[in-house]
Amino acid sequence: MARVTIESLRKEYDTGSVVAVDDLSLEIDDGEFITVVGPSGCGKTTTLRMLAGLERPTAGTIQIGDDDVTNVHAKNRDVAMVFQNYALYPHKTVFENMEFGLRMSTEMVEDEREQRVVEAAEMMGIGDLLEDKPDELSGGQKQRVALGRAIVREPDLFLFDEPLSNLDASLRTEMRAEIQRIQNELGITAVYVTHDQEEAMTMGDRMVILNHGVLQQTGPPTEVYENPVNQFVAGFVGSPSMNFVDVDVRRDGDRIQLLGPDGRFQFDLSATYADQHAASLTADRYTLGIRPENVSVASGAADNTIEGTVEVVEPVGSDNYLHIDIAPEFIARVESTVSPEPGEQVRLTFSESDLHLFDSETGADVFGSENEPPEMTAR
């Protein structure tokens, strides 16, 4: 187990014309499980490969425990990596695949290696598969072999590169729980890269969100979800995505109103809320953000309602997703008992404590977070 320190990490390709990771600094505590998430090309896998020693940083440093490993070859780092495609030797048995790393990188005698492999296989529930070849295994079994091969190393650092993306939905859920159980049991520091924000939220002690190689926000999943630092994070984290509507700010003395497009809605901030945030509202136009689950259909007289037409009703079990024509992809997530017909007019409402206002230039959430938004490098 080890603490990991990443300082001002940068990775360039094509003599600097492509910046995959830009000035990334991050502290990972001993035994912490970090999930790294972001859209394709955001730099998450490049970061993982630099931690593993498979890529050399252009600038910056990486420290694992007390050792600066920035320029240390991959084979000399006490790191184990689990890949998306399992990376098993097809001609070797499960036992031989799991033992291979120990035989190549340690001075363990045969009996010690065998004991270590058998213990790891039992932990992964594949003790009865040790004599099978990879082509005799299911996808879930192959992934367990890959995890077991990493576990036998007892490394300082576990690295996971989208290990569940090849599995079906039910098996992904099962393996998510399995990986968390193993990590908790062993207490090994882990960095888990995924494109699936649901995985990132359910598995990690802390989330790291990247975009264009730049760190956007890091924090416990609930904190990131409730207090996104900017519009990118707000839209990326959560399913369905946060709704966004451009609004104008009207000030009338101490009164502050948010006016939607074409005058279709008017949201009046309470005196207390307006006074609390008046100093932050220096512009005349912002982007209002509200999560679908915080939007409800008003059944009677209500203030601060938004009128819209239902375009699509999407049943998803216990909830319905109402697609409303207020803005592109505006969704209200309501109980399944609320089921208006397409074309029906509805009035929507939400609490001011659930809304976010994003600066149109910086993207910063001027209501929900006091953090400074990251500076984005032009691409």
C-alpha positions as CSV (number, residue, x, y, z in Angstrom):
1,M,0.0,0.0,0.0
2,A,1.2,3.5,-0.7
3,R,0.3,7.1,-1.0
4,V,0.4,8.5,-4.6
5,T,1.4,12.1,-5.4
6,I,1.0,13.5,-8.9
7,E,2.5,17.0,-9.4
8,S,2.0,19.2,-12.4
9,L,1.8,16.2,-14.8
10,R,1.8,16.9,-18.5
11,K,1.8,14.7,-21.5
12,E,2.3,16.0,-25.1
13,Y,2.3,14.2,-28.4
14,D,3.4,15.3,-31.9
15,T,6.0,17.7,-30.5
16,G,3.4,19.5,-28.4
17,S,0.6,19.9,-30.9
18,V,-1.5,17.5,-28.9
19,V,-1.7,17.9,-25.1
20,A,-3.3,14.8,-23.6
21,V,-2.8,15.7,-19.9
22,D,-2.3,19.3,-18.8
23,D,-0.8,20.3,-15.4
24,L,-2.5,17.6,-13.4
25,S,-1.8,17.6,-9.7
26,L,-3.5,15.0,-7.4
27,E,-3.0,13.4,-4.0
28,I,-4.2,9.9,-3.5
29,D,-4.2,8.6,0.1
30,D,-2.9,5.2,1.1
31,G,-5.7,2.7,0.7
32,E,-8.0,5.1,-1.2
33,F,-10.1,4.0,-4.2
34,I,-10.1,6.8,-6.8
35,T,-12.3,6.7,-9.9
36,V,-11.2,8.8,-12.9
37,V,-13.9,9.7,-15.4
38,G,-14.5,11.9,-18.4
39,P,-15.4,11.8,-22.1
40,S,-13.3,10.1,-24.7
41,G,-10.0,11.8,-25.2
42,C,-10.0,13.6,-21.9
43,G,-6.7,12.1,-20.8
44,K,-7.8,9.5,-18.2
45,T,-6.1,6.5,-19.8
46,T,-3.0,8.5,-20.6
47,T,-2.8,9.4,-16.9
48,L,-3.2,5.8,-15.9
49,R,-0.4,4.7,-18.4
50,M,1.9,7.3,-16.9
51,L,1.2,5.9,-13.4
52,A,2.0,2.4,-14.7
53,G,5.2,3.6,-16.4
54,L,4.0,2.8,-19.9
55,E,4.1,6.4,-20.9
56,R,6.9,8.9,-20.0
57,P,5.5,12.3,-18.8
58,T,6.5,15.4,-20.8
59,A,6.7,17.3,-17.5
60,G,5.8,16.8,-13.8
61,T,6.5,14.1,-11.3
62,I,4.9,10.9,-10.0
63,Q,5.6,9.7,-6.5
64,I,4.5,6.3,-5.1
65,G,5.1,6.0,-1.4
66,D,8.5,7.6,-0.7
67,D,9.8,6.9,-4.2
68,D,9.9,9.3,-7.2
69,V,9.0,6.9,-10.0
70,T,8.6,9.5,-12.8
71,N,11.5,8.0,-14.8
72,V,11.3,4.4,-13.4
73,H,10.6,1.7,-15.9
74,A,7.2,-0.1,-15.6
75,K,8.8,-3.4,-14.7
76,N,10.5,-1.8,-11.7
77,R,7.3,-0.2,-10.3
78,D,5.3,-2.0,-7.6
79,V,2.2,-1.6,-9.7
80,A,-0.4,-4.1,-11.0
81,M,-2.7,-3.2,-13.9
82,V,-6.0,-4.8,-15.0
83,F,-6.8,-4.1,-18.7
84,Q,-10.1,-3.9,-20.6
85,N,-9.3,-6.8,-22.8
86,Y,-8.1,-9.1,-19.9
87,A,-4.7,-9.6,-21.6
88,L,-4.5,-13.4,-20.8
89,Y,-2.1,-15.8,-22.5
90,P,-4.4,-18.1,-24.5
91,H,-2.0,-21.1,-24.4
92,K,-1.5,-20.9,-20.6
93,T,-3.9,-22.3,-18.0
94,V,-5.5,-20.0,-15.4
95,F,-2.9,-21.1,-12.9
96,E,0.0,-20.3,-15.3
97,N,-1.5,-16.9,-16.2
98,M,-1.9,-15.9,-12.6
99,E,1.6,-17.2,-11.7
100,F,3.4,-15.7,-14.6
101,G,4.1,-12.3,-13.1
102,L,5.4,-13.8,-9.8
103,R,7.7,-16.1,-11.7
104,M,9.1,-13.3,-13.8
105,S,9.4,-10.5,-11.3
106,T,10.0,-12.2,-7.9
107,E,12.4,-14.7,-6.4
108,M,9.7,-16.8,-4.8
109,V,10.2,-20.5,-4.9
110,E,7.6,-22.7,-6.6
111,D,5.7,-23.6,-3.4
112,E,5.3,-20.0,-2.4
113,R,4.1,-19.0,-5.9
114,E,1.6,-21.9,-5.8
115,Q,0.3,-20.9,-2.4
116,R,-0.1,-17.3,-3.4
117,V,-2.0,-18.2,-6.6
118,V,-4.3,-20.7,-4.9
119,E,-5.2,-18.1,-2.2
120,A,-6.0,-15.4,-4.8
121,A,-8.0,-17.8,-6.9
122,E,-10.1,-18.8,-3.9
123,M,-10.6,-15.1,-3.0
124,M,-11.9,-14.6,-6.6
125,G,-14.1,-17.7,-6.6
126,I,-12.2,-19.4,-9.4
127,G,-10.3,-22.0,-7.4
128,D,-11.9,-24.8,-9.5
129,L,-10.8,-23.2,-12.8
130,L,-7.0,-23.3,-12.3
131,E,-6.4,-25.9,-15.0
132,D,-8.7,-24.4,-17.6
133,K,-7.5,-22.3,-20.6
134,P,-8.9,-18.8,-21.2
135,D,-11.0,-19.9,-24.2
136,E,-12.9,-22.3,-21.9
137,L,-14.0,-19.3,-19.6
138,S,-16.8,-16.8,-19.7
139,G,-16.2,-13.1,-19.9
140,G,-16.8,-12.7,-16.1
141,Q,-14.4,-15.6,-15.4
142,K,-11.7,-14.1,-17.6
143,Q,-12.0,-10.8,-15.7
144,R,-11.7,-12.6,-12.4
145,V,-8.5,-14.3,-13.6
146,A,-7.1,-10.9,-14.7
147,L,-8.0,-9.5,-11.2
148,G,-6.5,-12.5,-9.5
149,R,-3.3,-12.1,-11.5
150,A,-3.0,-8.6,-10.2
151,I,-3.9,-9.6,-6.6
152,V,-1.1,-12.2,-6.3
153,R,1.5,-9.5,-6.9
154,E,0.3,-7.7,-3.7
155,P,1.3,-4.4,-5.3
156,D,1.5,-0.9,-3.8
157,L,-0.9,0.4,-6.4
158,F,-3.8,-1.2,-8.4
159,L,-4.6,0.3,-11.8
160,F,-7.8,-0.5,-13.6
161,D,-8.3,0.6,-17.3
162,E,-12.0,0.2,-18.0
163,P,-12.0,-3.4,-16.9
164,L,-15.7,-4.0,-17.1
165,S,-16.6,-2.4,-20.4
166,N,-16.7,-5.8,-22.3
167,L,-19.2,-7.3,-19.9
168,D,-23.0,-7.3,-20.1
169,A,-25.0,-5.0,-17.7
170,S,-25.8,-7.6,-15.0
171,L,-22.3,-9.0,-14.9
172,R,-20.8,-5.4,-14.7
173,T,-23.0,-4.8,-11.6
174,E,-21.7,-8.1,-10.0
175,M,-18.1,-7.3,-10.8
176,R,-18.3,-3.8,-9.5
177,A,-19.3,-5.1,-6.1
178,E,-16.6,-7.8,-6.4
179,I,-13.8,-5.3,-7.1
180,Q,-15.0,-3.1,-4.2
181,R,-15.0,-6.1,-1.9
182,I,-11.5,-7.1,-2.9
183,Q,-10.1,-3.6,-2.6
184,N,-11.7,-3.1,0.8
185,E,-10.4,-6.5,2.0
186,L,-6.8,-5.8,0.8
187,G,-6.7,-2.1,1.5
188,I,-4.6,-1.4,-1.6
189,T,-4.5,2.0,-3.2
190,A,-6.5,1.9,-6.4
191,V,-7.0,4.1,-9.5
192,Y,-10.0,3.0,-11.6
193,V,-10.5,4.6,-15.0
194,T,-13.9,4.4,-16.6
195,H,-16.1,6.2,-19.2
196,D,-19.2,5.2,-17.2
197,Q,-20.1,7.9,-14.7
198,E,-22.4,5.4,-12.8
199,E,-19.4,3.2,-12.1
200,A,-17.4,6.3,-11.1
201,M,-20.1,7.4,-8.6
202,T,-20.9,4.0,-7.1
203,M,-17.3,2.6,-6.7
204,G,-15.0,5.4,-5.7
205,D,-14.2,7.0,-2.4
206,R,-13.4,10.0,-4.5
207,M,-14.1,11.0,-8.1
208,V,-11.7,12.7,-10.5
209,I,-13.3,14.4,-13.5
210,L,-11.1,15.3,-16.5
211,N,-11.9,17.2,-19.7
212,H,-9.5,18.0,-22.4
213,G,-6.7,16.8,-20.2
214,V,-7.5,19.3,-17.4
215,L,-8.7,18.4,-13.9
216,Q,-12.2,19.8,-13.5
217,Q,-13.1,18.6,-10.0
218,T,-12.3,16.0,-7.4
219,G,-14.3,15.0,-4.3
220,P,-16.6,12.3,-2.9
221,P,-19.3,11.3,-5.4
222,T,-22.2,12.9,-3.5
223,E,-20.3,16.2,-3.1
224,V,-19.5,16.3,-6.8
225,Y,-23.1,15.5,-7.7
226,E,-24.6,18.1,-5.4
227,N,-22.0,20.9,-5.8
228,P,-20.5,20.7,-9.3
229,V,-17.8,23.3,-9.8
230,N,-18.9,24.1,-13.4
231,Q,-21.4,23.4,-16.1
232,F,-19.3,20.6,-17.6
233,V,-19.2,18.6,-14.4
234,A,-22.9,19.3,-13.8
235,G,-23.8,18.0,-17.2
236,F,-21.5,15.0,-17.1
237,V,-22.3,13.6,-13.7
238,G,-25.8,12.3,-13.2
239,S,-28.3,10.4,-15.3
240,P,-30.4,11.8,-16.9
241,S,-28.1,14.8,-17.4
242,M,-28.8,18.1,-15.7
243,N,-31.2,20.4,-17.6
244,F,-29.8,23.7,-18.9
245,V,-31.9,26.8,-19.8
246,D,-30.5,30.2,-20.7
247,V,-32.0,32.9,-18.5
248,D,-31.8,36.6,-18.2
249,V,-31.5,38.3,-14.8
250,R,-33.9,41.2,-14.0
251,R,-33.2,43.3,-10.9
252,D,-35.9,45.4,-9.3
253,G,-34.5,46.9,-6.1
254,D,-33.8,43.9,-3.8
255,R,-35.9,41.6,-6.0
256,I,-34.2,39.3,-8.5
257,Q,-36.0,37.4,-11.2
258,L,-34.7,34.8,-13.7
259,L,-36.5,35.0,-17.0
260,G,-36.6,32.1,-19.4
261,P,-36.5,32.1,-23.2
262,D,-39.5,33.8,-24.9
263,G,-40.9,34.7,-21.5
264,R,-42.0,31.2,-21.0
265,F,-41.2,31.2,-17.4
266,Q,-40.3,33.6,-14.6
267,F,-38.5,32.4,-11.5
268,D,-38.5,34.8,-8.5
269,L,-35.7,34.3,-6.0
270,S,-36.8,34.6,-2.4
271,A,-35.6,37.7,-0.5
272,T,-33.2,35.6,1.6
273,Y,-31.8,33.8,-1.4
274,A,-31.5,36.9,-3.5
275,D,-29.7,38.7,-0.7
276,Q,-27.3,35.7,-0.2
277,H,-26.3,35.6,-3.9
278,A,-26.8,39.2,-5.1
279,A,-23.0,39.9,-5.0
280,S,-22.4,36.8,-7.3
281,L,-24.9,37.9,-10.0
282,T,-22.8,40.5,-11.8
283,A,-23.9,39.5,-15.4
284,D,-27.2,39.9,-17.1
285,R,-27.4,36.3,-18.6
286,Y,-26.6,32.9,-17.1
287,T,-27.4,29.3,-17.8
288,L,-29.8,27.8,-15.2
289,G,-29.3,24.2,-14.3
290,I,-31.7,21.9,-12.6
291,R,-31.5,18.1,-12.3
292,P,-34.5,16.1,-13.7
293,E,-35.2,14.5,-10.4
294,N,-35.6,18.0,-8.8
295,V,-38.4,19.0,-11.3
296,S,-42.0,18.2,-10.4
297,V,-45.3,18.7,-12.1
298,A,-47.5,21.3,-10.3
299,S,-50.9,19.9,-9.7
300,G,-52.5,23.1,-8.3
301,A,-51.7,26.7,-7.9
302,A,-48.0,27.3,-7.5
303,D,-45.5,30.1,-7.8
304,N,-42.4,30.0,-10.1
305,T,-43.9,27.5,-12.6
306,I,-42.6,26.8,-16.0
307,E,-45.2,26.0,-18.7
308,G,-44.3,23.5,-21.4
309,T,-45.6,20.8,-23.7
310,V,-44.9,17.2,-23.2
311,E,-43.1,15.7,-26.2
312,V,-42.3,12.2,-25.1
313,V,-43.2,10.1,-22.0
314,E,-40.5,7.6,-21.3
315,P,-41.4,4.9,-18.7
316,V,-38.4,3.6,-16.8
317,G,-39.9,1.3,-14.1
318,S,-40.7,3.3,-11.0
319,D,-40.2,6.6,-12.8
320,N,-41.3,8.4,-15.9
321,Y,-39.0,10.7,-17.9
322,L,-41.1,13.6,-19.3
323,H,-39.4,15.3,-22.2
324,I,-40.6,18.9,-22.3
325,D,-40.2,21.4,-25.1
326,I,-38.8,24.2,-22.8
327,A,-35.3,23.6,-24.0
328,P,-33.4,20.9,-26.0
329,E,-33.3,17.7,-23.9
330,F,-35.3,19.1,-20.9
331,I,-36.4,16.2,-18.8
332,A,-38.5,15.9,-15.7
333,R,-38.0,12.7,-13.7
334,V,-41.3,12.0,-12.0
335,E,-43.1,9.1,-10.3
336,S,-44.7,6.6,-12.6
337,T,-48.1,7.7,-11.4
338,V,-47.5,11.0,-13.2
339,S,-48.1,10.2,-16.8
340,P,-49.4,13.0,-19.0
341,E,-50.1,12.4,-22.7
342,P,-47.7,13.7,-25.4
343,G,-48.9,17.1,-26.5
344,E,-50.4,17.9,-23.1
345,Q,-49.5,21.2,-21.4
346,V,-47.9,20.9,-18.0
347,R,-46.6,23.3,-15.4
348,L,-43.3,22.4,-13.8
349,T,-41.8,23.7,-10.6
350,F,-38.7,23.2,-8.5
351,S,-37.1,24.6,-5.3
352,E,-34.6,27.4,-5.6
353,S,-32.2,25.4,-3.3
354,D,-31.9,22.9,-6.1
355,L,-31.0,25.3,-8.9
356,H,-27.6,26.1,-10.3
357,L,-26.6,29.2,-12.2
358,F,-23.6,28.9,-14.5
359,D,-21.5,31.9,-15.7
360,S,-21.7,32.0,-19.5
361,E,-18.0,32.8,-19.9
362,T,-16.2,30.7,-17.2
363,G,-18.9,28.0,-16.8
364,A,-18.5,28.4,-13.0
365,D,-21.5,27.5,-10.8
366,V,-22.1,30.9,-9.1
367,F,-24.8,29.4,-6.7
368,G,-23.6,25.9,-5.9
369,S,-19.9,26.1,-5.5
370,E,-17.3,28.5,-4.2
371,N,-14.5,26.7,-6.0
372,E,-12.6,28.4,-8.8
373,P,-13.3,26.8,-12.2
374,P,-10.2,25.3,-13.9
375,E,-8.6,27.2,-16.6
376,M,-9.1,25.6,-20.0
377,T,-6.3,25.4,-22.5
378,A,-7.2,26.1,-26.0
379,R,-7.1,23.1,-28.3
